[in-house]
Amino acid sequence: MDAPATITLVGTLRPVRNSEAASEIAGIVKAMPCRQGDRVEEGSLLCKLNDDSLVLRLAEAKARLDALTSRHQELLAGTRQQELRRLKALLDEADAENDRWTFEMERIEQLYQGNDSNAKEYQETRADHRTAERRLIAAQAAYDLAVEGPRKEVIAQAAHEVAEQQAVVDRIASDIDKTSIRAPFTGFIVERYAEVGQWIPAGGRVVELADLATVLARVDVPESALPYLDVGDPVRVKLDALKRSFEGRIKHVIRQADQSARTFPVEIELDNSGTLLAGGMFVRATVPSGPAGREVAVPQDAVVEREGVTYVAVLLPGSRDGTSAVLTPVTVGAEVGDWIAIRAGNVQEGTAVITRGNEDILPFPTPVVVVDEQGMPRPEVPEPPRSGTSGES
């Protein structure tokens, strides 16, 4: 069948996310509940700073906020009725005093004009009259201000003071919350940078955290293969350390070449729900590298992997022992639907391969029973391929 050309490249596994969690504020470490290698959930505590002084400052700020809020509410409520009555009484008293001195001034003035009063008495009466007038004006102004209540500018200023103090309270509360440094995502602790009793400055590192829910296999692809790579293409990735292969998909094609090697970084995403994979592991990835060409292909179920070697179970005609099969090592290429190309090995076009039960076949002739779709033995044994023929099995 038509399958794209492939190339096998070496690379390294990387976490899908890696972060050095840091402290937003300075402080002394009070607790460090996590250690290297621990798996932590998103939001779990990584480090706790001492917050005693911040708690006291918050209590102080809240007390001042309460005082400012009470003053603002008092201004909004206006003048109390008791105060209005008091000021009205003072106004009436000033009015009566003014009337008395007005009468006295008129009397002394008449006496002074008739030479029945002296200048000293006249001037003293005049001064007392003017004082009574000023007291009446002051009492009237005080009463009018009380009736009108506080000016809107004063009320607005009090409201701004309350808002300013509320911001102070919120900032201190936020700083207290920041003394608990939590995991930004679920992952594994790679490195621990702080210890209990240590002073951490603002921005100081606490731990390094790696997200290994999925991993990225990073390989460098030659520029000749770049036109044949698309995000989402399936890729087979082999790990020698685990002696097995994983199915992945191209996640990123970074279109900026390494100036010295003229290669392009490509990242392949692999599921790591079983946590078998770790950052820094050595991989071999088989990626498309050229146009499609005719390749021998087998069903993907026919491929068996053991100890890092890829095999296909080939059916052999038996002699006295009946039908037998053998595992033959192969080099696989690109995947096309449910099929996979064979780049090298002893699998020729038309060869019968085993897709069920091939896990029990050995690398040397092993007796097998060929069955049909219903699991019933087939009396006939597939003929070996003849040169120049083609077919599917």
C-alpha positions as CSV (number, residue, x, y, z in Angstrom):
1,M,0.0,0.0,0.0
2,D,1.0,3.7,-0.3
3,A,2.8,4.8,2.9
4,P,5.0,7.9,3.5
5,A,8.7,7.5,3.9
6,T,9.9,7.7,7.5
7,I,13.1,8.4,9.4
8,T,14.0,7.4,12.9
9,L,15.5,10.2,15.1
10,V,16.8,10.2,18.6
11,G,15.6,12.7,21.2
12,T,14.7,13.4,24.8
13,L,11.5,13.4,26.9
14,R,10.4,16.6,28.5
15,P,7.6,17.4,30.9
16,V,4.6,19.1,29.2
17,R,5.0,21.9,31.9
18,N,7.9,22.7,34.2
19,S,7.7,25.5,36.7
20,E,9.9,27.0,39.5
21,A,7.2,27.9,42.1
22,A,8.3,31.1,43.9
23,S,7.1,33.3,46.8
24,E,5.4,36.6,46.0
25,I,6.4,38.0,49.4
26,A,9.5,37.8,51.6
27,G,9.4,35.8,54.8
28,I,10.8,33.0,57.0
29,V,9.8,29.5,56.0
30,K,7.6,28.0,58.7
31,A,6.8,24.6,57.0
32,M,7.9,22.6,53.9
33,P,5.6,19.6,53.7
34,C,6.9,18.3,50.3
35,R,10.1,16.7,49.3
36,Q,11.8,15.7,46.0
37,G,9.9,13.0,44.1
38,D,6.6,13.7,45.8
39,R,3.5,13.9,43.6
40,V,1.4,16.9,44.5
41,E,-2.1,17.9,43.5
42,E,-3.0,21.3,42.1
43,G,-3.6,23.7,45.0
44,S,-1.8,21.6,47.6
45,L,0.6,23.3,50.1
46,L,4.2,23.5,49.0
47,C,5.6,26.0,51.5
48,K,4.2,28.0,54.5
49,L,5.8,31.3,55.6
50,N,5.5,32.8,59.1
51,D,2.5,35.2,59.1
52,D,2.4,36.4,62.8
53,S,3.2,40.1,62.1
54,L,0.8,40.2,59.1
55,V,-2.0,38.8,61.2
56,L,-1.5,41.7,63.8
57,R,-1.3,44.3,61.1
58,L,-4.5,43.0,59.6
59,A,-6.3,43.3,63.0
60,E,-5.0,46.9,63.3
61,A,-6.1,47.8,59.8
62,K,-9.6,46.3,60.4
63,A,-10.0,48.3,63.5
64,R,-9.2,51.6,61.7
65,L,-11.6,50.5,58.9
66,D,-14.4,50.1,61.4
67,A,-13.7,53.6,62.8
68,L,-13.7,55.2,59.4
69,T,-16.9,53.3,58.4
70,S,-18.7,54.5,61.5
71,R,-17.7,58.1,60.8
72,H,-19.0,57.9,57.2
73,Q,-22.3,56.4,58.4
74,E,-22.6,59.2,60.9
75,L,-22.2,61.8,58.1
76,L,-24.7,60.0,56.0
77,A,-27.3,60.0,58.8
78,G,-27.1,63.8,59.2
79,T,-27.5,65.8,62.4
80,R,-29.4,64.2,65.3
81,Q,-32.6,65.8,66.5
82,Q,-31.2,66.4,69.9
83,E,-28.4,68.5,68.4
84,L,-30.9,70.4,66.3
85,R,-33.0,71.2,69.4
86,R,-29.9,72.3,71.3
87,L,-28.7,74.6,68.5
88,K,-32.3,76.0,68.1
89,A,-32.3,76.9,71.8
90,L,-29.0,78.7,71.5
91,L,-30.4,80.5,68.5
92,D,-33.4,81.6,70.4
93,E,-31.2,82.7,73.3
94,A,-29.0,84.7,71.0
95,D,-32.1,86.3,69.4
96,A,-33.5,87.3,72.8
97,E,-30.2,88.7,73.9
98,N,-30.0,90.7,70.6
99,D,-33.5,92.1,71.2
100,R,-32.6,93.1,74.7
101,W,-29.4,95.0,73.6
102,T,-31.3,96.5,70.6
103,F,-33.8,98.0,73.0
104,E,-31.1,99.1,75.4
105,M,-29.2,100.7,72.5
106,E,-32.2,102.7,71.4
107,R,-32.8,103.9,75.0
108,I,-29.2,105.0,75.6
109,E,-29.1,106.7,72.2
110,Q,-32.0,108.9,73.1
111,L,-30.5,109.7,76.5
112,Y,-27.2,110.5,74.9
113,Q,-28.8,112.8,72.4
114,G,-30.5,114.7,75.3
115,N,-27.2,114.9,77.2
116,D,-28.6,112.5,79.8
117,S,-26.0,109.9,79.2
118,N,-22.3,110.1,78.9
119,A,-20.0,108.9,76.1
120,K,-18.6,106.0,78.0
121,E,-22.0,104.5,78.7
122,Y,-23.0,105.1,75.1
123,Q,-19.9,103.3,73.7
124,E,-20.2,100.3,76.1
125,T,-23.9,99.8,75.2
126,R,-23.1,100.1,71.5
127,A,-20.3,97.4,71.8
128,D,-22.6,95.0,73.7
129,H,-25.3,95.5,71.1
130,R,-22.8,94.6,68.3
131,T,-21.7,91.6,70.2
132,A,-25.3,90.4,70.6
133,E,-25.8,90.9,66.8
134,R,-22.7,88.8,66.0
135,R,-23.7,86.0,68.4
136,L,-27.1,85.9,66.7
137,I,-25.5,85.6,63.3
138,A,-23.2,82.8,64.6
139,A,-26.1,80.9,66.3
140,Q,-28.2,81.2,63.1
141,A,-25.3,79.9,60.9
142,A,-24.7,76.9,63.3
143,Y,-28.4,76.0,63.3
144,D,-28.7,76.3,59.5
145,L,-25.6,74.1,59.0
146,A,-27.1,71.5,61.3
147,V,-30.4,71.6,59.4
148,E,-28.6,71.1,56.0
149,G,-26.3,68.4,57.3
150,P,-22.8,67.6,56.2
151,R,-21.7,68.9,52.8
152,K,-21.5,66.2,50.0
153,E,-17.8,66.9,49.6
154,V,-17.2,65.9,53.3
155,I,-19.3,62.8,52.9
156,A,-17.4,61.9,49.7
157,Q,-14.1,62.4,51.4
158,A,-15.2,60.1,54.2
159,A,-16.2,57.5,51.7
160,H,-12.8,57.7,50.0
161,E,-11.1,57.2,53.3
162,V,-13.2,54.1,53.9
163,A,-12.3,52.7,50.4
164,E,-8.6,53.5,51.0
165,Q,-8.6,51.6,54.3
166,Q,-10.5,48.7,52.8
167,A,-7.7,48.4,50.2
168,V,-5.2,48.3,53.0
169,V,-7.1,45.5,54.7
170,D,-7.4,43.6,51.4
171,R,-3.7,44.0,50.6
172,I,-2.7,42.6,54.0
173,A,-5.2,39.8,53.7
174,S,-3.7,39.0,50.3
175,D,-0.2,39.0,51.7
176,I,-1.4,36.5,54.4
177,D,-2.8,34.3,51.7
178,K,0.5,34.5,49.8
179,T,2.4,33.1,52.8
180,S,0.9,29.7,51.7
181,I,2.6,28.8,48.5
182,R,0.6,26.3,46.6
183,A,1.1,24.0,43.6
184,P,0.0,25.7,40.4
185,F,-0.7,22.3,38.8
186,T,-0.6,18.6,39.5
187,G,2.9,17.3,39.1
188,F,6.1,15.9,40.7
189,I,8.6,17.8,42.9
190,V,11.9,17.9,41.0
191,E,14.0,20.1,43.2
192,R,13.5,21.7,46.7
193,Y,15.1,25.2,47.1
194,A,14.0,26.2,50.7
195,E,14.2,24.7,54.2
196,V,12.4,25.5,57.4
197,G,13.8,28.6,59.1
198,Q,15.3,30.0,55.9
199,W,14.6,33.6,54.8
200,I,13.1,33.8,51.3
201,P,13.1,37.2,49.5
202,A,10.2,38.2,47.3
203,G,10.4,36.2,44.1
204,G,12.6,33.6,45.8
205,R,12.3,30.0,44.5
206,V,10.7,27.4,46.6
207,V,10.4,24.2,44.5
208,E,10.7,23.0,40.9
209,L,7.5,21.3,39.7
210,A,7.2,19.1,36.6
211,D,3.8,18.2,35.0
212,L,4.2,14.6,33.7
213,A,0.5,13.8,32.9
214,T,1.7,14.0,29.3
215,V,5.3,14.3,28.1
216,L,6.9,15.7,25.0
217,A,9.4,13.8,23.0
218,R,11.6,16.4,21.4
219,V,13.6,15.4,18.3
220,D,15.5,17.4,15.7
221,V,14.2,16.8,12.2
222,P,16.3,17.5,9.0
223,E,15.0,20.3,6.8
224,S,14.2,17.9,4.0
225,A,11.5,16.2,6.2
226,L,9.9,19.4,7.4
227,P,7.3,19.6,4.5
228,Y,5.9,16.2,5.4
229,L,5.2,16.9,9.1
230,D,1.8,18.1,10.3
231,V,0.5,18.7,13.8
232,G,-1.6,15.8,14.8
233,D,0.2,13.2,12.7
234,P,0.7,9.8,14.5
235,V,4.3,8.9,15.5
236,R,5.7,5.8,17.1
237,V,8.2,6.5,19.9
238,K,10.5,3.8,21.2
239,L,12.2,3.9,24.6
240,D,15.2,1.7,24.9
241,A,15.2,1.9,28.7
242,L,11.7,0.5,28.9
243,K,12.1,-1.8,25.9
244,R,8.8,-0.8,24.5
245,S,7.1,1.7,22.1
246,F,4.4,4.3,22.6
247,E,2.0,5.8,20.2
248,G,2.1,9.6,20.1
249,R,1.1,12.6,18.0
250,I,3.0,15.6,16.8
251,K,2.2,18.4,19.1
252,H,4.5,21.2,17.9
253,V,6.6,21.8,14.8
254,I,8.9,24.7,15.6
255,R,9.8,26.4,12.4
256,Q,13.1,27.9,13.4
257,A,16.1,25.9,12.4
258,D,19.2,25.3,14.5
259,Q,21.8,27.4,12.5
260,S,24.6,25.0,12.9
261,A,22.8,21.7,12.3
262,R,20.0,22.9,10.0
263,T,17.4,20.8,11.9
264,F,14.0,21.8,13.2
265,P,12.8,20.9,16.7
266,V,9.6,18.8,16.7
267,E,7.7,17.8,19.9
268,I,5.6,14.6,20.1
269,E,3.0,14.3,22.8
270,L,2.8,11.0,24.7
271,D,0.2,10.0,27.2
272,N,1.8,9.3,30.6
273,S,-1.2,8.3,32.7
274,G,0.7,5.3,33.9
275,T,3.6,7.5,35.0
276,L,6.1,5.2,33.3
277,L,7.8,8.1,31.5
278,A,10.1,10.7,33.0
279,G,11.8,13.8,31.9
280,G,15.2,13.3,30.3
281,M,14.6,9.8,29.1
282,F,16.2,8.8,25.7
283,V,13.8,8.1,22.9
284,R,13.8,7.1,19.2
285,A,10.9,8.5,17.2
286,T,9.9,7.4,13.7
287,V,8.5,10.4,11.8
288,P,7.4,11.0,8.2
289,S,10.3,12.1,6.0
290,G,9.2,12.0,2.4
291,P,6.4,11.4,-0.1
292,A,4.3,8.2,0.0
293,G,5.6,5.1,-1.8
294,R,4.6,1.5,-2.1
295,E,5.4,-0.4,1.1
296,V,4.6,-3.8,2.4
297,A,2.1,-3.3,5.3
298,V,0.6,-5.5,7.9
299,P,-2.4,-4.9,10.3
300,Q,-1.2,-3.1,13.5
301,D,-2.5,-6.1,15.5
302,A,0.1,-8.3,13.8
303,V,3.0,-6.3,15.4
304,V,4.4,-7.6,18.6
305,E,7.1,-5.9,20.8
306,R,9.3,-7.7,23.2
307,E,12.3,-6.4,25.0
308,G,12.5,-3.4,22.8
309,V,12.5,-5.5,19.5
310,T,9.6,-5.3,17.1
311,Y,8.3,-8.6,15.6
312,V,5.7,-9.9,13.2
313,A,4.4,-13.5,13.6
314,V,4.6,-15.1,10.2
315,L,2.7,-18.3,9.4
316,L,4.8,-21.1,8.0
317,P,3.4,-24.3,6.4
318,G,4.2,-27.3,8.6
319,S,5.2,-30.7,7.6
320,R,4.5,-33.6,10.0
321,D,3.7,-31.3,12.9
322,G,1.0,-29.4,11.0
323,T,0.9,-25.6,10.7
324,S,3.6,-23.5,12.5
325,A,4.5,-19.8,13.0
326,V,7.6,-17.9,13.9
327,L,8.3,-14.4,15.2
328,T,10.5,-12.5,12.7
329,P,12.1,-9.1,13.6
330,V,11.1,-6.1,11.5
331,T,11.6,-2.4,11.2
332,V,8.3,-0.6,11.1
333,G,7.5,2.6,9.3
334,A,4.5,4.9,9.0
335,E,1.0,4.0,10.2
336,V,-1.8,4.3,7.6
337,G,-5.2,3.8,9.2
338,D,-5.2,0.3,10.9
339,W,-2.1,-0.7,9.0
340,I,1.6,-0.2,9.5
341,A,4.4,-0.2,7.0
342,I,7.3,-2.7,7.2
343,R,10.5,-1.0,6.2
344,A,12.8,-4.0,6.7
345,G,12.4,-7.6,7.7
346,N,11.4,-11.0,6.4
347,V,7.8,-10.1,5.6
348,Q,7.1,-10.1,1.9
349,E,4.0,-9.1,0.0
350,G,1.3,-11.9,0.3
351,T,2.8,-13.4,3.5
352,A,0.2,-14.7,5.9
353,V,0.6,-13.0,9.3
354,I,-1.0,-13.7,12.7
355,T,-3.2,-11.0,14.3
356,R,-4.7,-13.0,17.2
357,G,-2.7,-15.1,19.6
358,N,0.6,-13.8,18.3
359,E,1.6,-12.8,21.9
360,D,2.3,-16.6,22.5
361,I,4.4,-17.1,19.4
362,L,8.2,-17.6,19.9
363,P,11.2,-16.6,17.8
364,F,11.5,-20.1,16.5
365,P,8.8,-22.4,14.8
366,T,5.8,-22.7,17.1
367,P,2.8,-25.0,16.3
368,V,-0.4,-23.1,15.7
369,V,-4.0,-23.8,14.7
370,V,-5.5,-21.5,12.0
371,V,-9.1,-20.6,12.6
372,D,-11.8,-18.7,10.8
373,E,-13.8,-15.7,11.9
374,Q,-16.0,-17.9,14.1
375,G,-13.0,-19.5,15.7
376,M,-13.4,-22.8,13.9
377,P,-10.3,-24.6,12.6
378,R,-9.5,-24.0,8.9
379,P,-8.7,-27.1,7.0
380,E,-6.6,-25.3,4.4
381,V,-3.2,-23.8,5.1
382,P,-2.3,-20.6,3.3
383,E,0.2,-21.1,0.5
384,P,3.5,-19.4,0.8
385,P,3.9,-16.4,-1.5
386,R,5.2,-16.9,-5.0
387,S,7.5,-14.4,-6.6
388,G,5.7,-11.7,-8.6
389,T,2.3,-12.2,-6.9
390,S,0.5,-10.0,-4.5
391,G,-2.3,-10.3,-2.0
392,E,-3.5,-9.7,1.5
393,S,-3.7,-12.1,4.5
